Each structure stands twice: as structure tokens, then as C-alpha cells.
Amino acid sequence: MSIFATLVTLIFLPAQFYFAGLFLKPPIQTAAPTEKVEGASDIKEQPDNQSFKDTVVEQKKNDATLRESGFLPQRKTDYADTKVLAGASVVIDVDSGTILHFDKGRDHMPIASLTKIMTAVLVMENVKNLDDPVTIDSESLAAVPARVGCPTSLKCDSERLRVGEKITAGNLLAAMLIDSANDAAVALGKHVAGSQKAFAEMMNAKAEELNLGDSHFCNPSGLDAPGCYSSAYDLARIAAYSMKYDTLWKIMNTQESSVQSCDGKYDHLLKNTDMLLGQIQNCLGGKTGFTYNAGKSLMLAATDPETGRHRIITVILNDNNRWKDMQDLVDWTFNNYEWK
């Protein structure tokens, strides 16, 4: 081969490999964007050291998703979508984390007394003995309008708490969840952390531990304050987490009860603010919420009325028709899903 031919070969040989590489490269695959959808699981595909903020992947039949019940919710063949005229609404399956209904579920909204579900969780995890006495102070009694003996601003039908009164943490827990009593919530928060501010820091730390990306708590009661918010989805997950504490759900499923001060001097009648207790046969309990800023809200847990199994959590925020809408949403869920 001539010197000229050899030089030409050496010059053009790299170019041949370059252009061949253009055609031999595998096609680039762009990941499809993920979003929360009805029928999607809450299992996250991400490193363990990252907090969940944005990703929910499609439902997968694996050991992590099956969890406790061994069943996964699936849409029935005659599935029909639903719409709730609320600020936000979410339904999740407790055991798998599967989202069954999702409408504006991550919108940041004031949540009023639904805050008390997180307060109750922290009480269960930080008060070793619910018989511990708690002393009521003036700061607690300033948390109005809903107080022990006055579940609403227009209804005071029982003995109120008094400054200096000693009452057990367990009795305050009952008052907070049944009467939705703000004074009980503040007293419990201060008993656990020393101040409402310190307790709010514990609440936000717990939210981070649970990988909640749409919540910021400011006080144990849920009274309106700047920068306080959560989402229907975060609340559903908090409620599902709280089911590890049977005591809480026994309280939240109680229509009426009474508690006493430690010395027996004061007797406090408690009446549940959730009007659906006793109306929904398969109801496990619930929690109401209302302020003028947050509107009327409701969290409720229920099981399949036919089997008594398959627990769901339903959350409705800012809905003037919350009682009927909650009943309809629970019925819709079990009419449109089956567990296999």
C-alpha cells in the first residue's frame, strides 16, 4: 500500500467509528412523570436517606405493599369515578397505603382540630403512664372556643376545666378527641414538652419522621395561626399511622363519656362532635375540625360493611356538606373497590 493510501486510512478511520457509534447507541429512555392517582400505592422508590416529598409509584404486588392484610384493593369492573365538592378529599387503604381517591390531596390548607390526631400520637409516644396527673393553667383555658364542657361556642352543657385542677393525661386525651377540646390539647402539649412552641417542634419532627412533605404544625390544638397547614393526604397518613394505638380509636369511636378530676371534685361530660358515629355501621371512629378559616372538615375510618375487614381512612377538608359527602365517599369506596 502506498504511503498516500496509508495516510488517508489513518485520517478517516476514527471518523468511521464515530458515525457508527451514532447509530449503534441504545435509545435514550425518558422516565414518565409520576403523580398520585386513584389506585396507586404509597410505596416509594428512592434512597432510604431521602424524605418522601413528591413521588408515588404505581401499585405493585410485593411483600412491602401487602403488609398486614395480605390483600390489595383493586378497581371493580364497573368502577365509576366520583367527585366531592370539598376543598380537598382523600381515601387511602390503611394496610397497603394505596390511594383510592385523591382530589387536591396535597394542597396546603388549614386543618383546625384534625391537628389533634398528631397531638394524640405524640401523647401516646411520650406519656409513659396515662394516669399521670396534669395541672390545668390559665394558658390552657384561654384556648377557645371549643373547651371541655363546651364542645362548640354555642353549647356548654357540662363542667368546664378550672385553673389548678388536676386531671389525668388519659382523661384529657379523651376530652381532646371526643369533645375536640382545645384546652385539653394545650394542657397535654405543655405536659409533654413544657410549652406549646416546644410541642409544635415535636409535631414537625414527627412529620419529618413520617416523611410528610405537606405539613407544618404550630400548636397542639389546631387553632388558626400564621404558617400552620397540612394536607388531606398527610392527614390520612397520620391517621393510618395512629391505628397502631388502639386506645386512640377506642376513644374516637366513643359517642359519649365522662371523666373526673383526680380528686373527684369535678365531673366532665363528653359528647362526640362526630355526628356519623352510630350512623355508619362500619365506622371505626373519626375526628372533626372547624374554624372559620379552615372551614368544616372530617376524618373517618371505616371497614367493608360486608366483611368487617379492609380498613380505609377518608379525609375531607373545607366542606360545608361534610356529613353527607363523607357517607357518600365511604359508600363509593366499598362499592368501587374489592380486595384480593
Secondary structure, DSSP 8 states (H G I E B T S, - for coil): --HHHHHHHHHHHHHHHHHHHHHHS------------TTB-----S-TTS--SS-------SHHHHTTTS--EEE-TT-------SSEEEEEETTT--EEEEESTT--B--GGGHHHHHHHHHHHH-S-TT-EEE--HHHHTS-SSBTTBSBTTB--S----TT-EEEHHHHHHHHHHS--HHHHHHHHHHHHSSHHHHHHHHHHHHHHTT-SS-B---SS----TT-BB-HHHHHHHHHHHTT-HHHHHHHT-SEEEEE-TTS--EEEEE-S-TTTTTSTTEEEEEEEEETTTEEEEEEEE--TTTS---EEEEEES-TTHHHHHHHHHHHHHHHEEE-
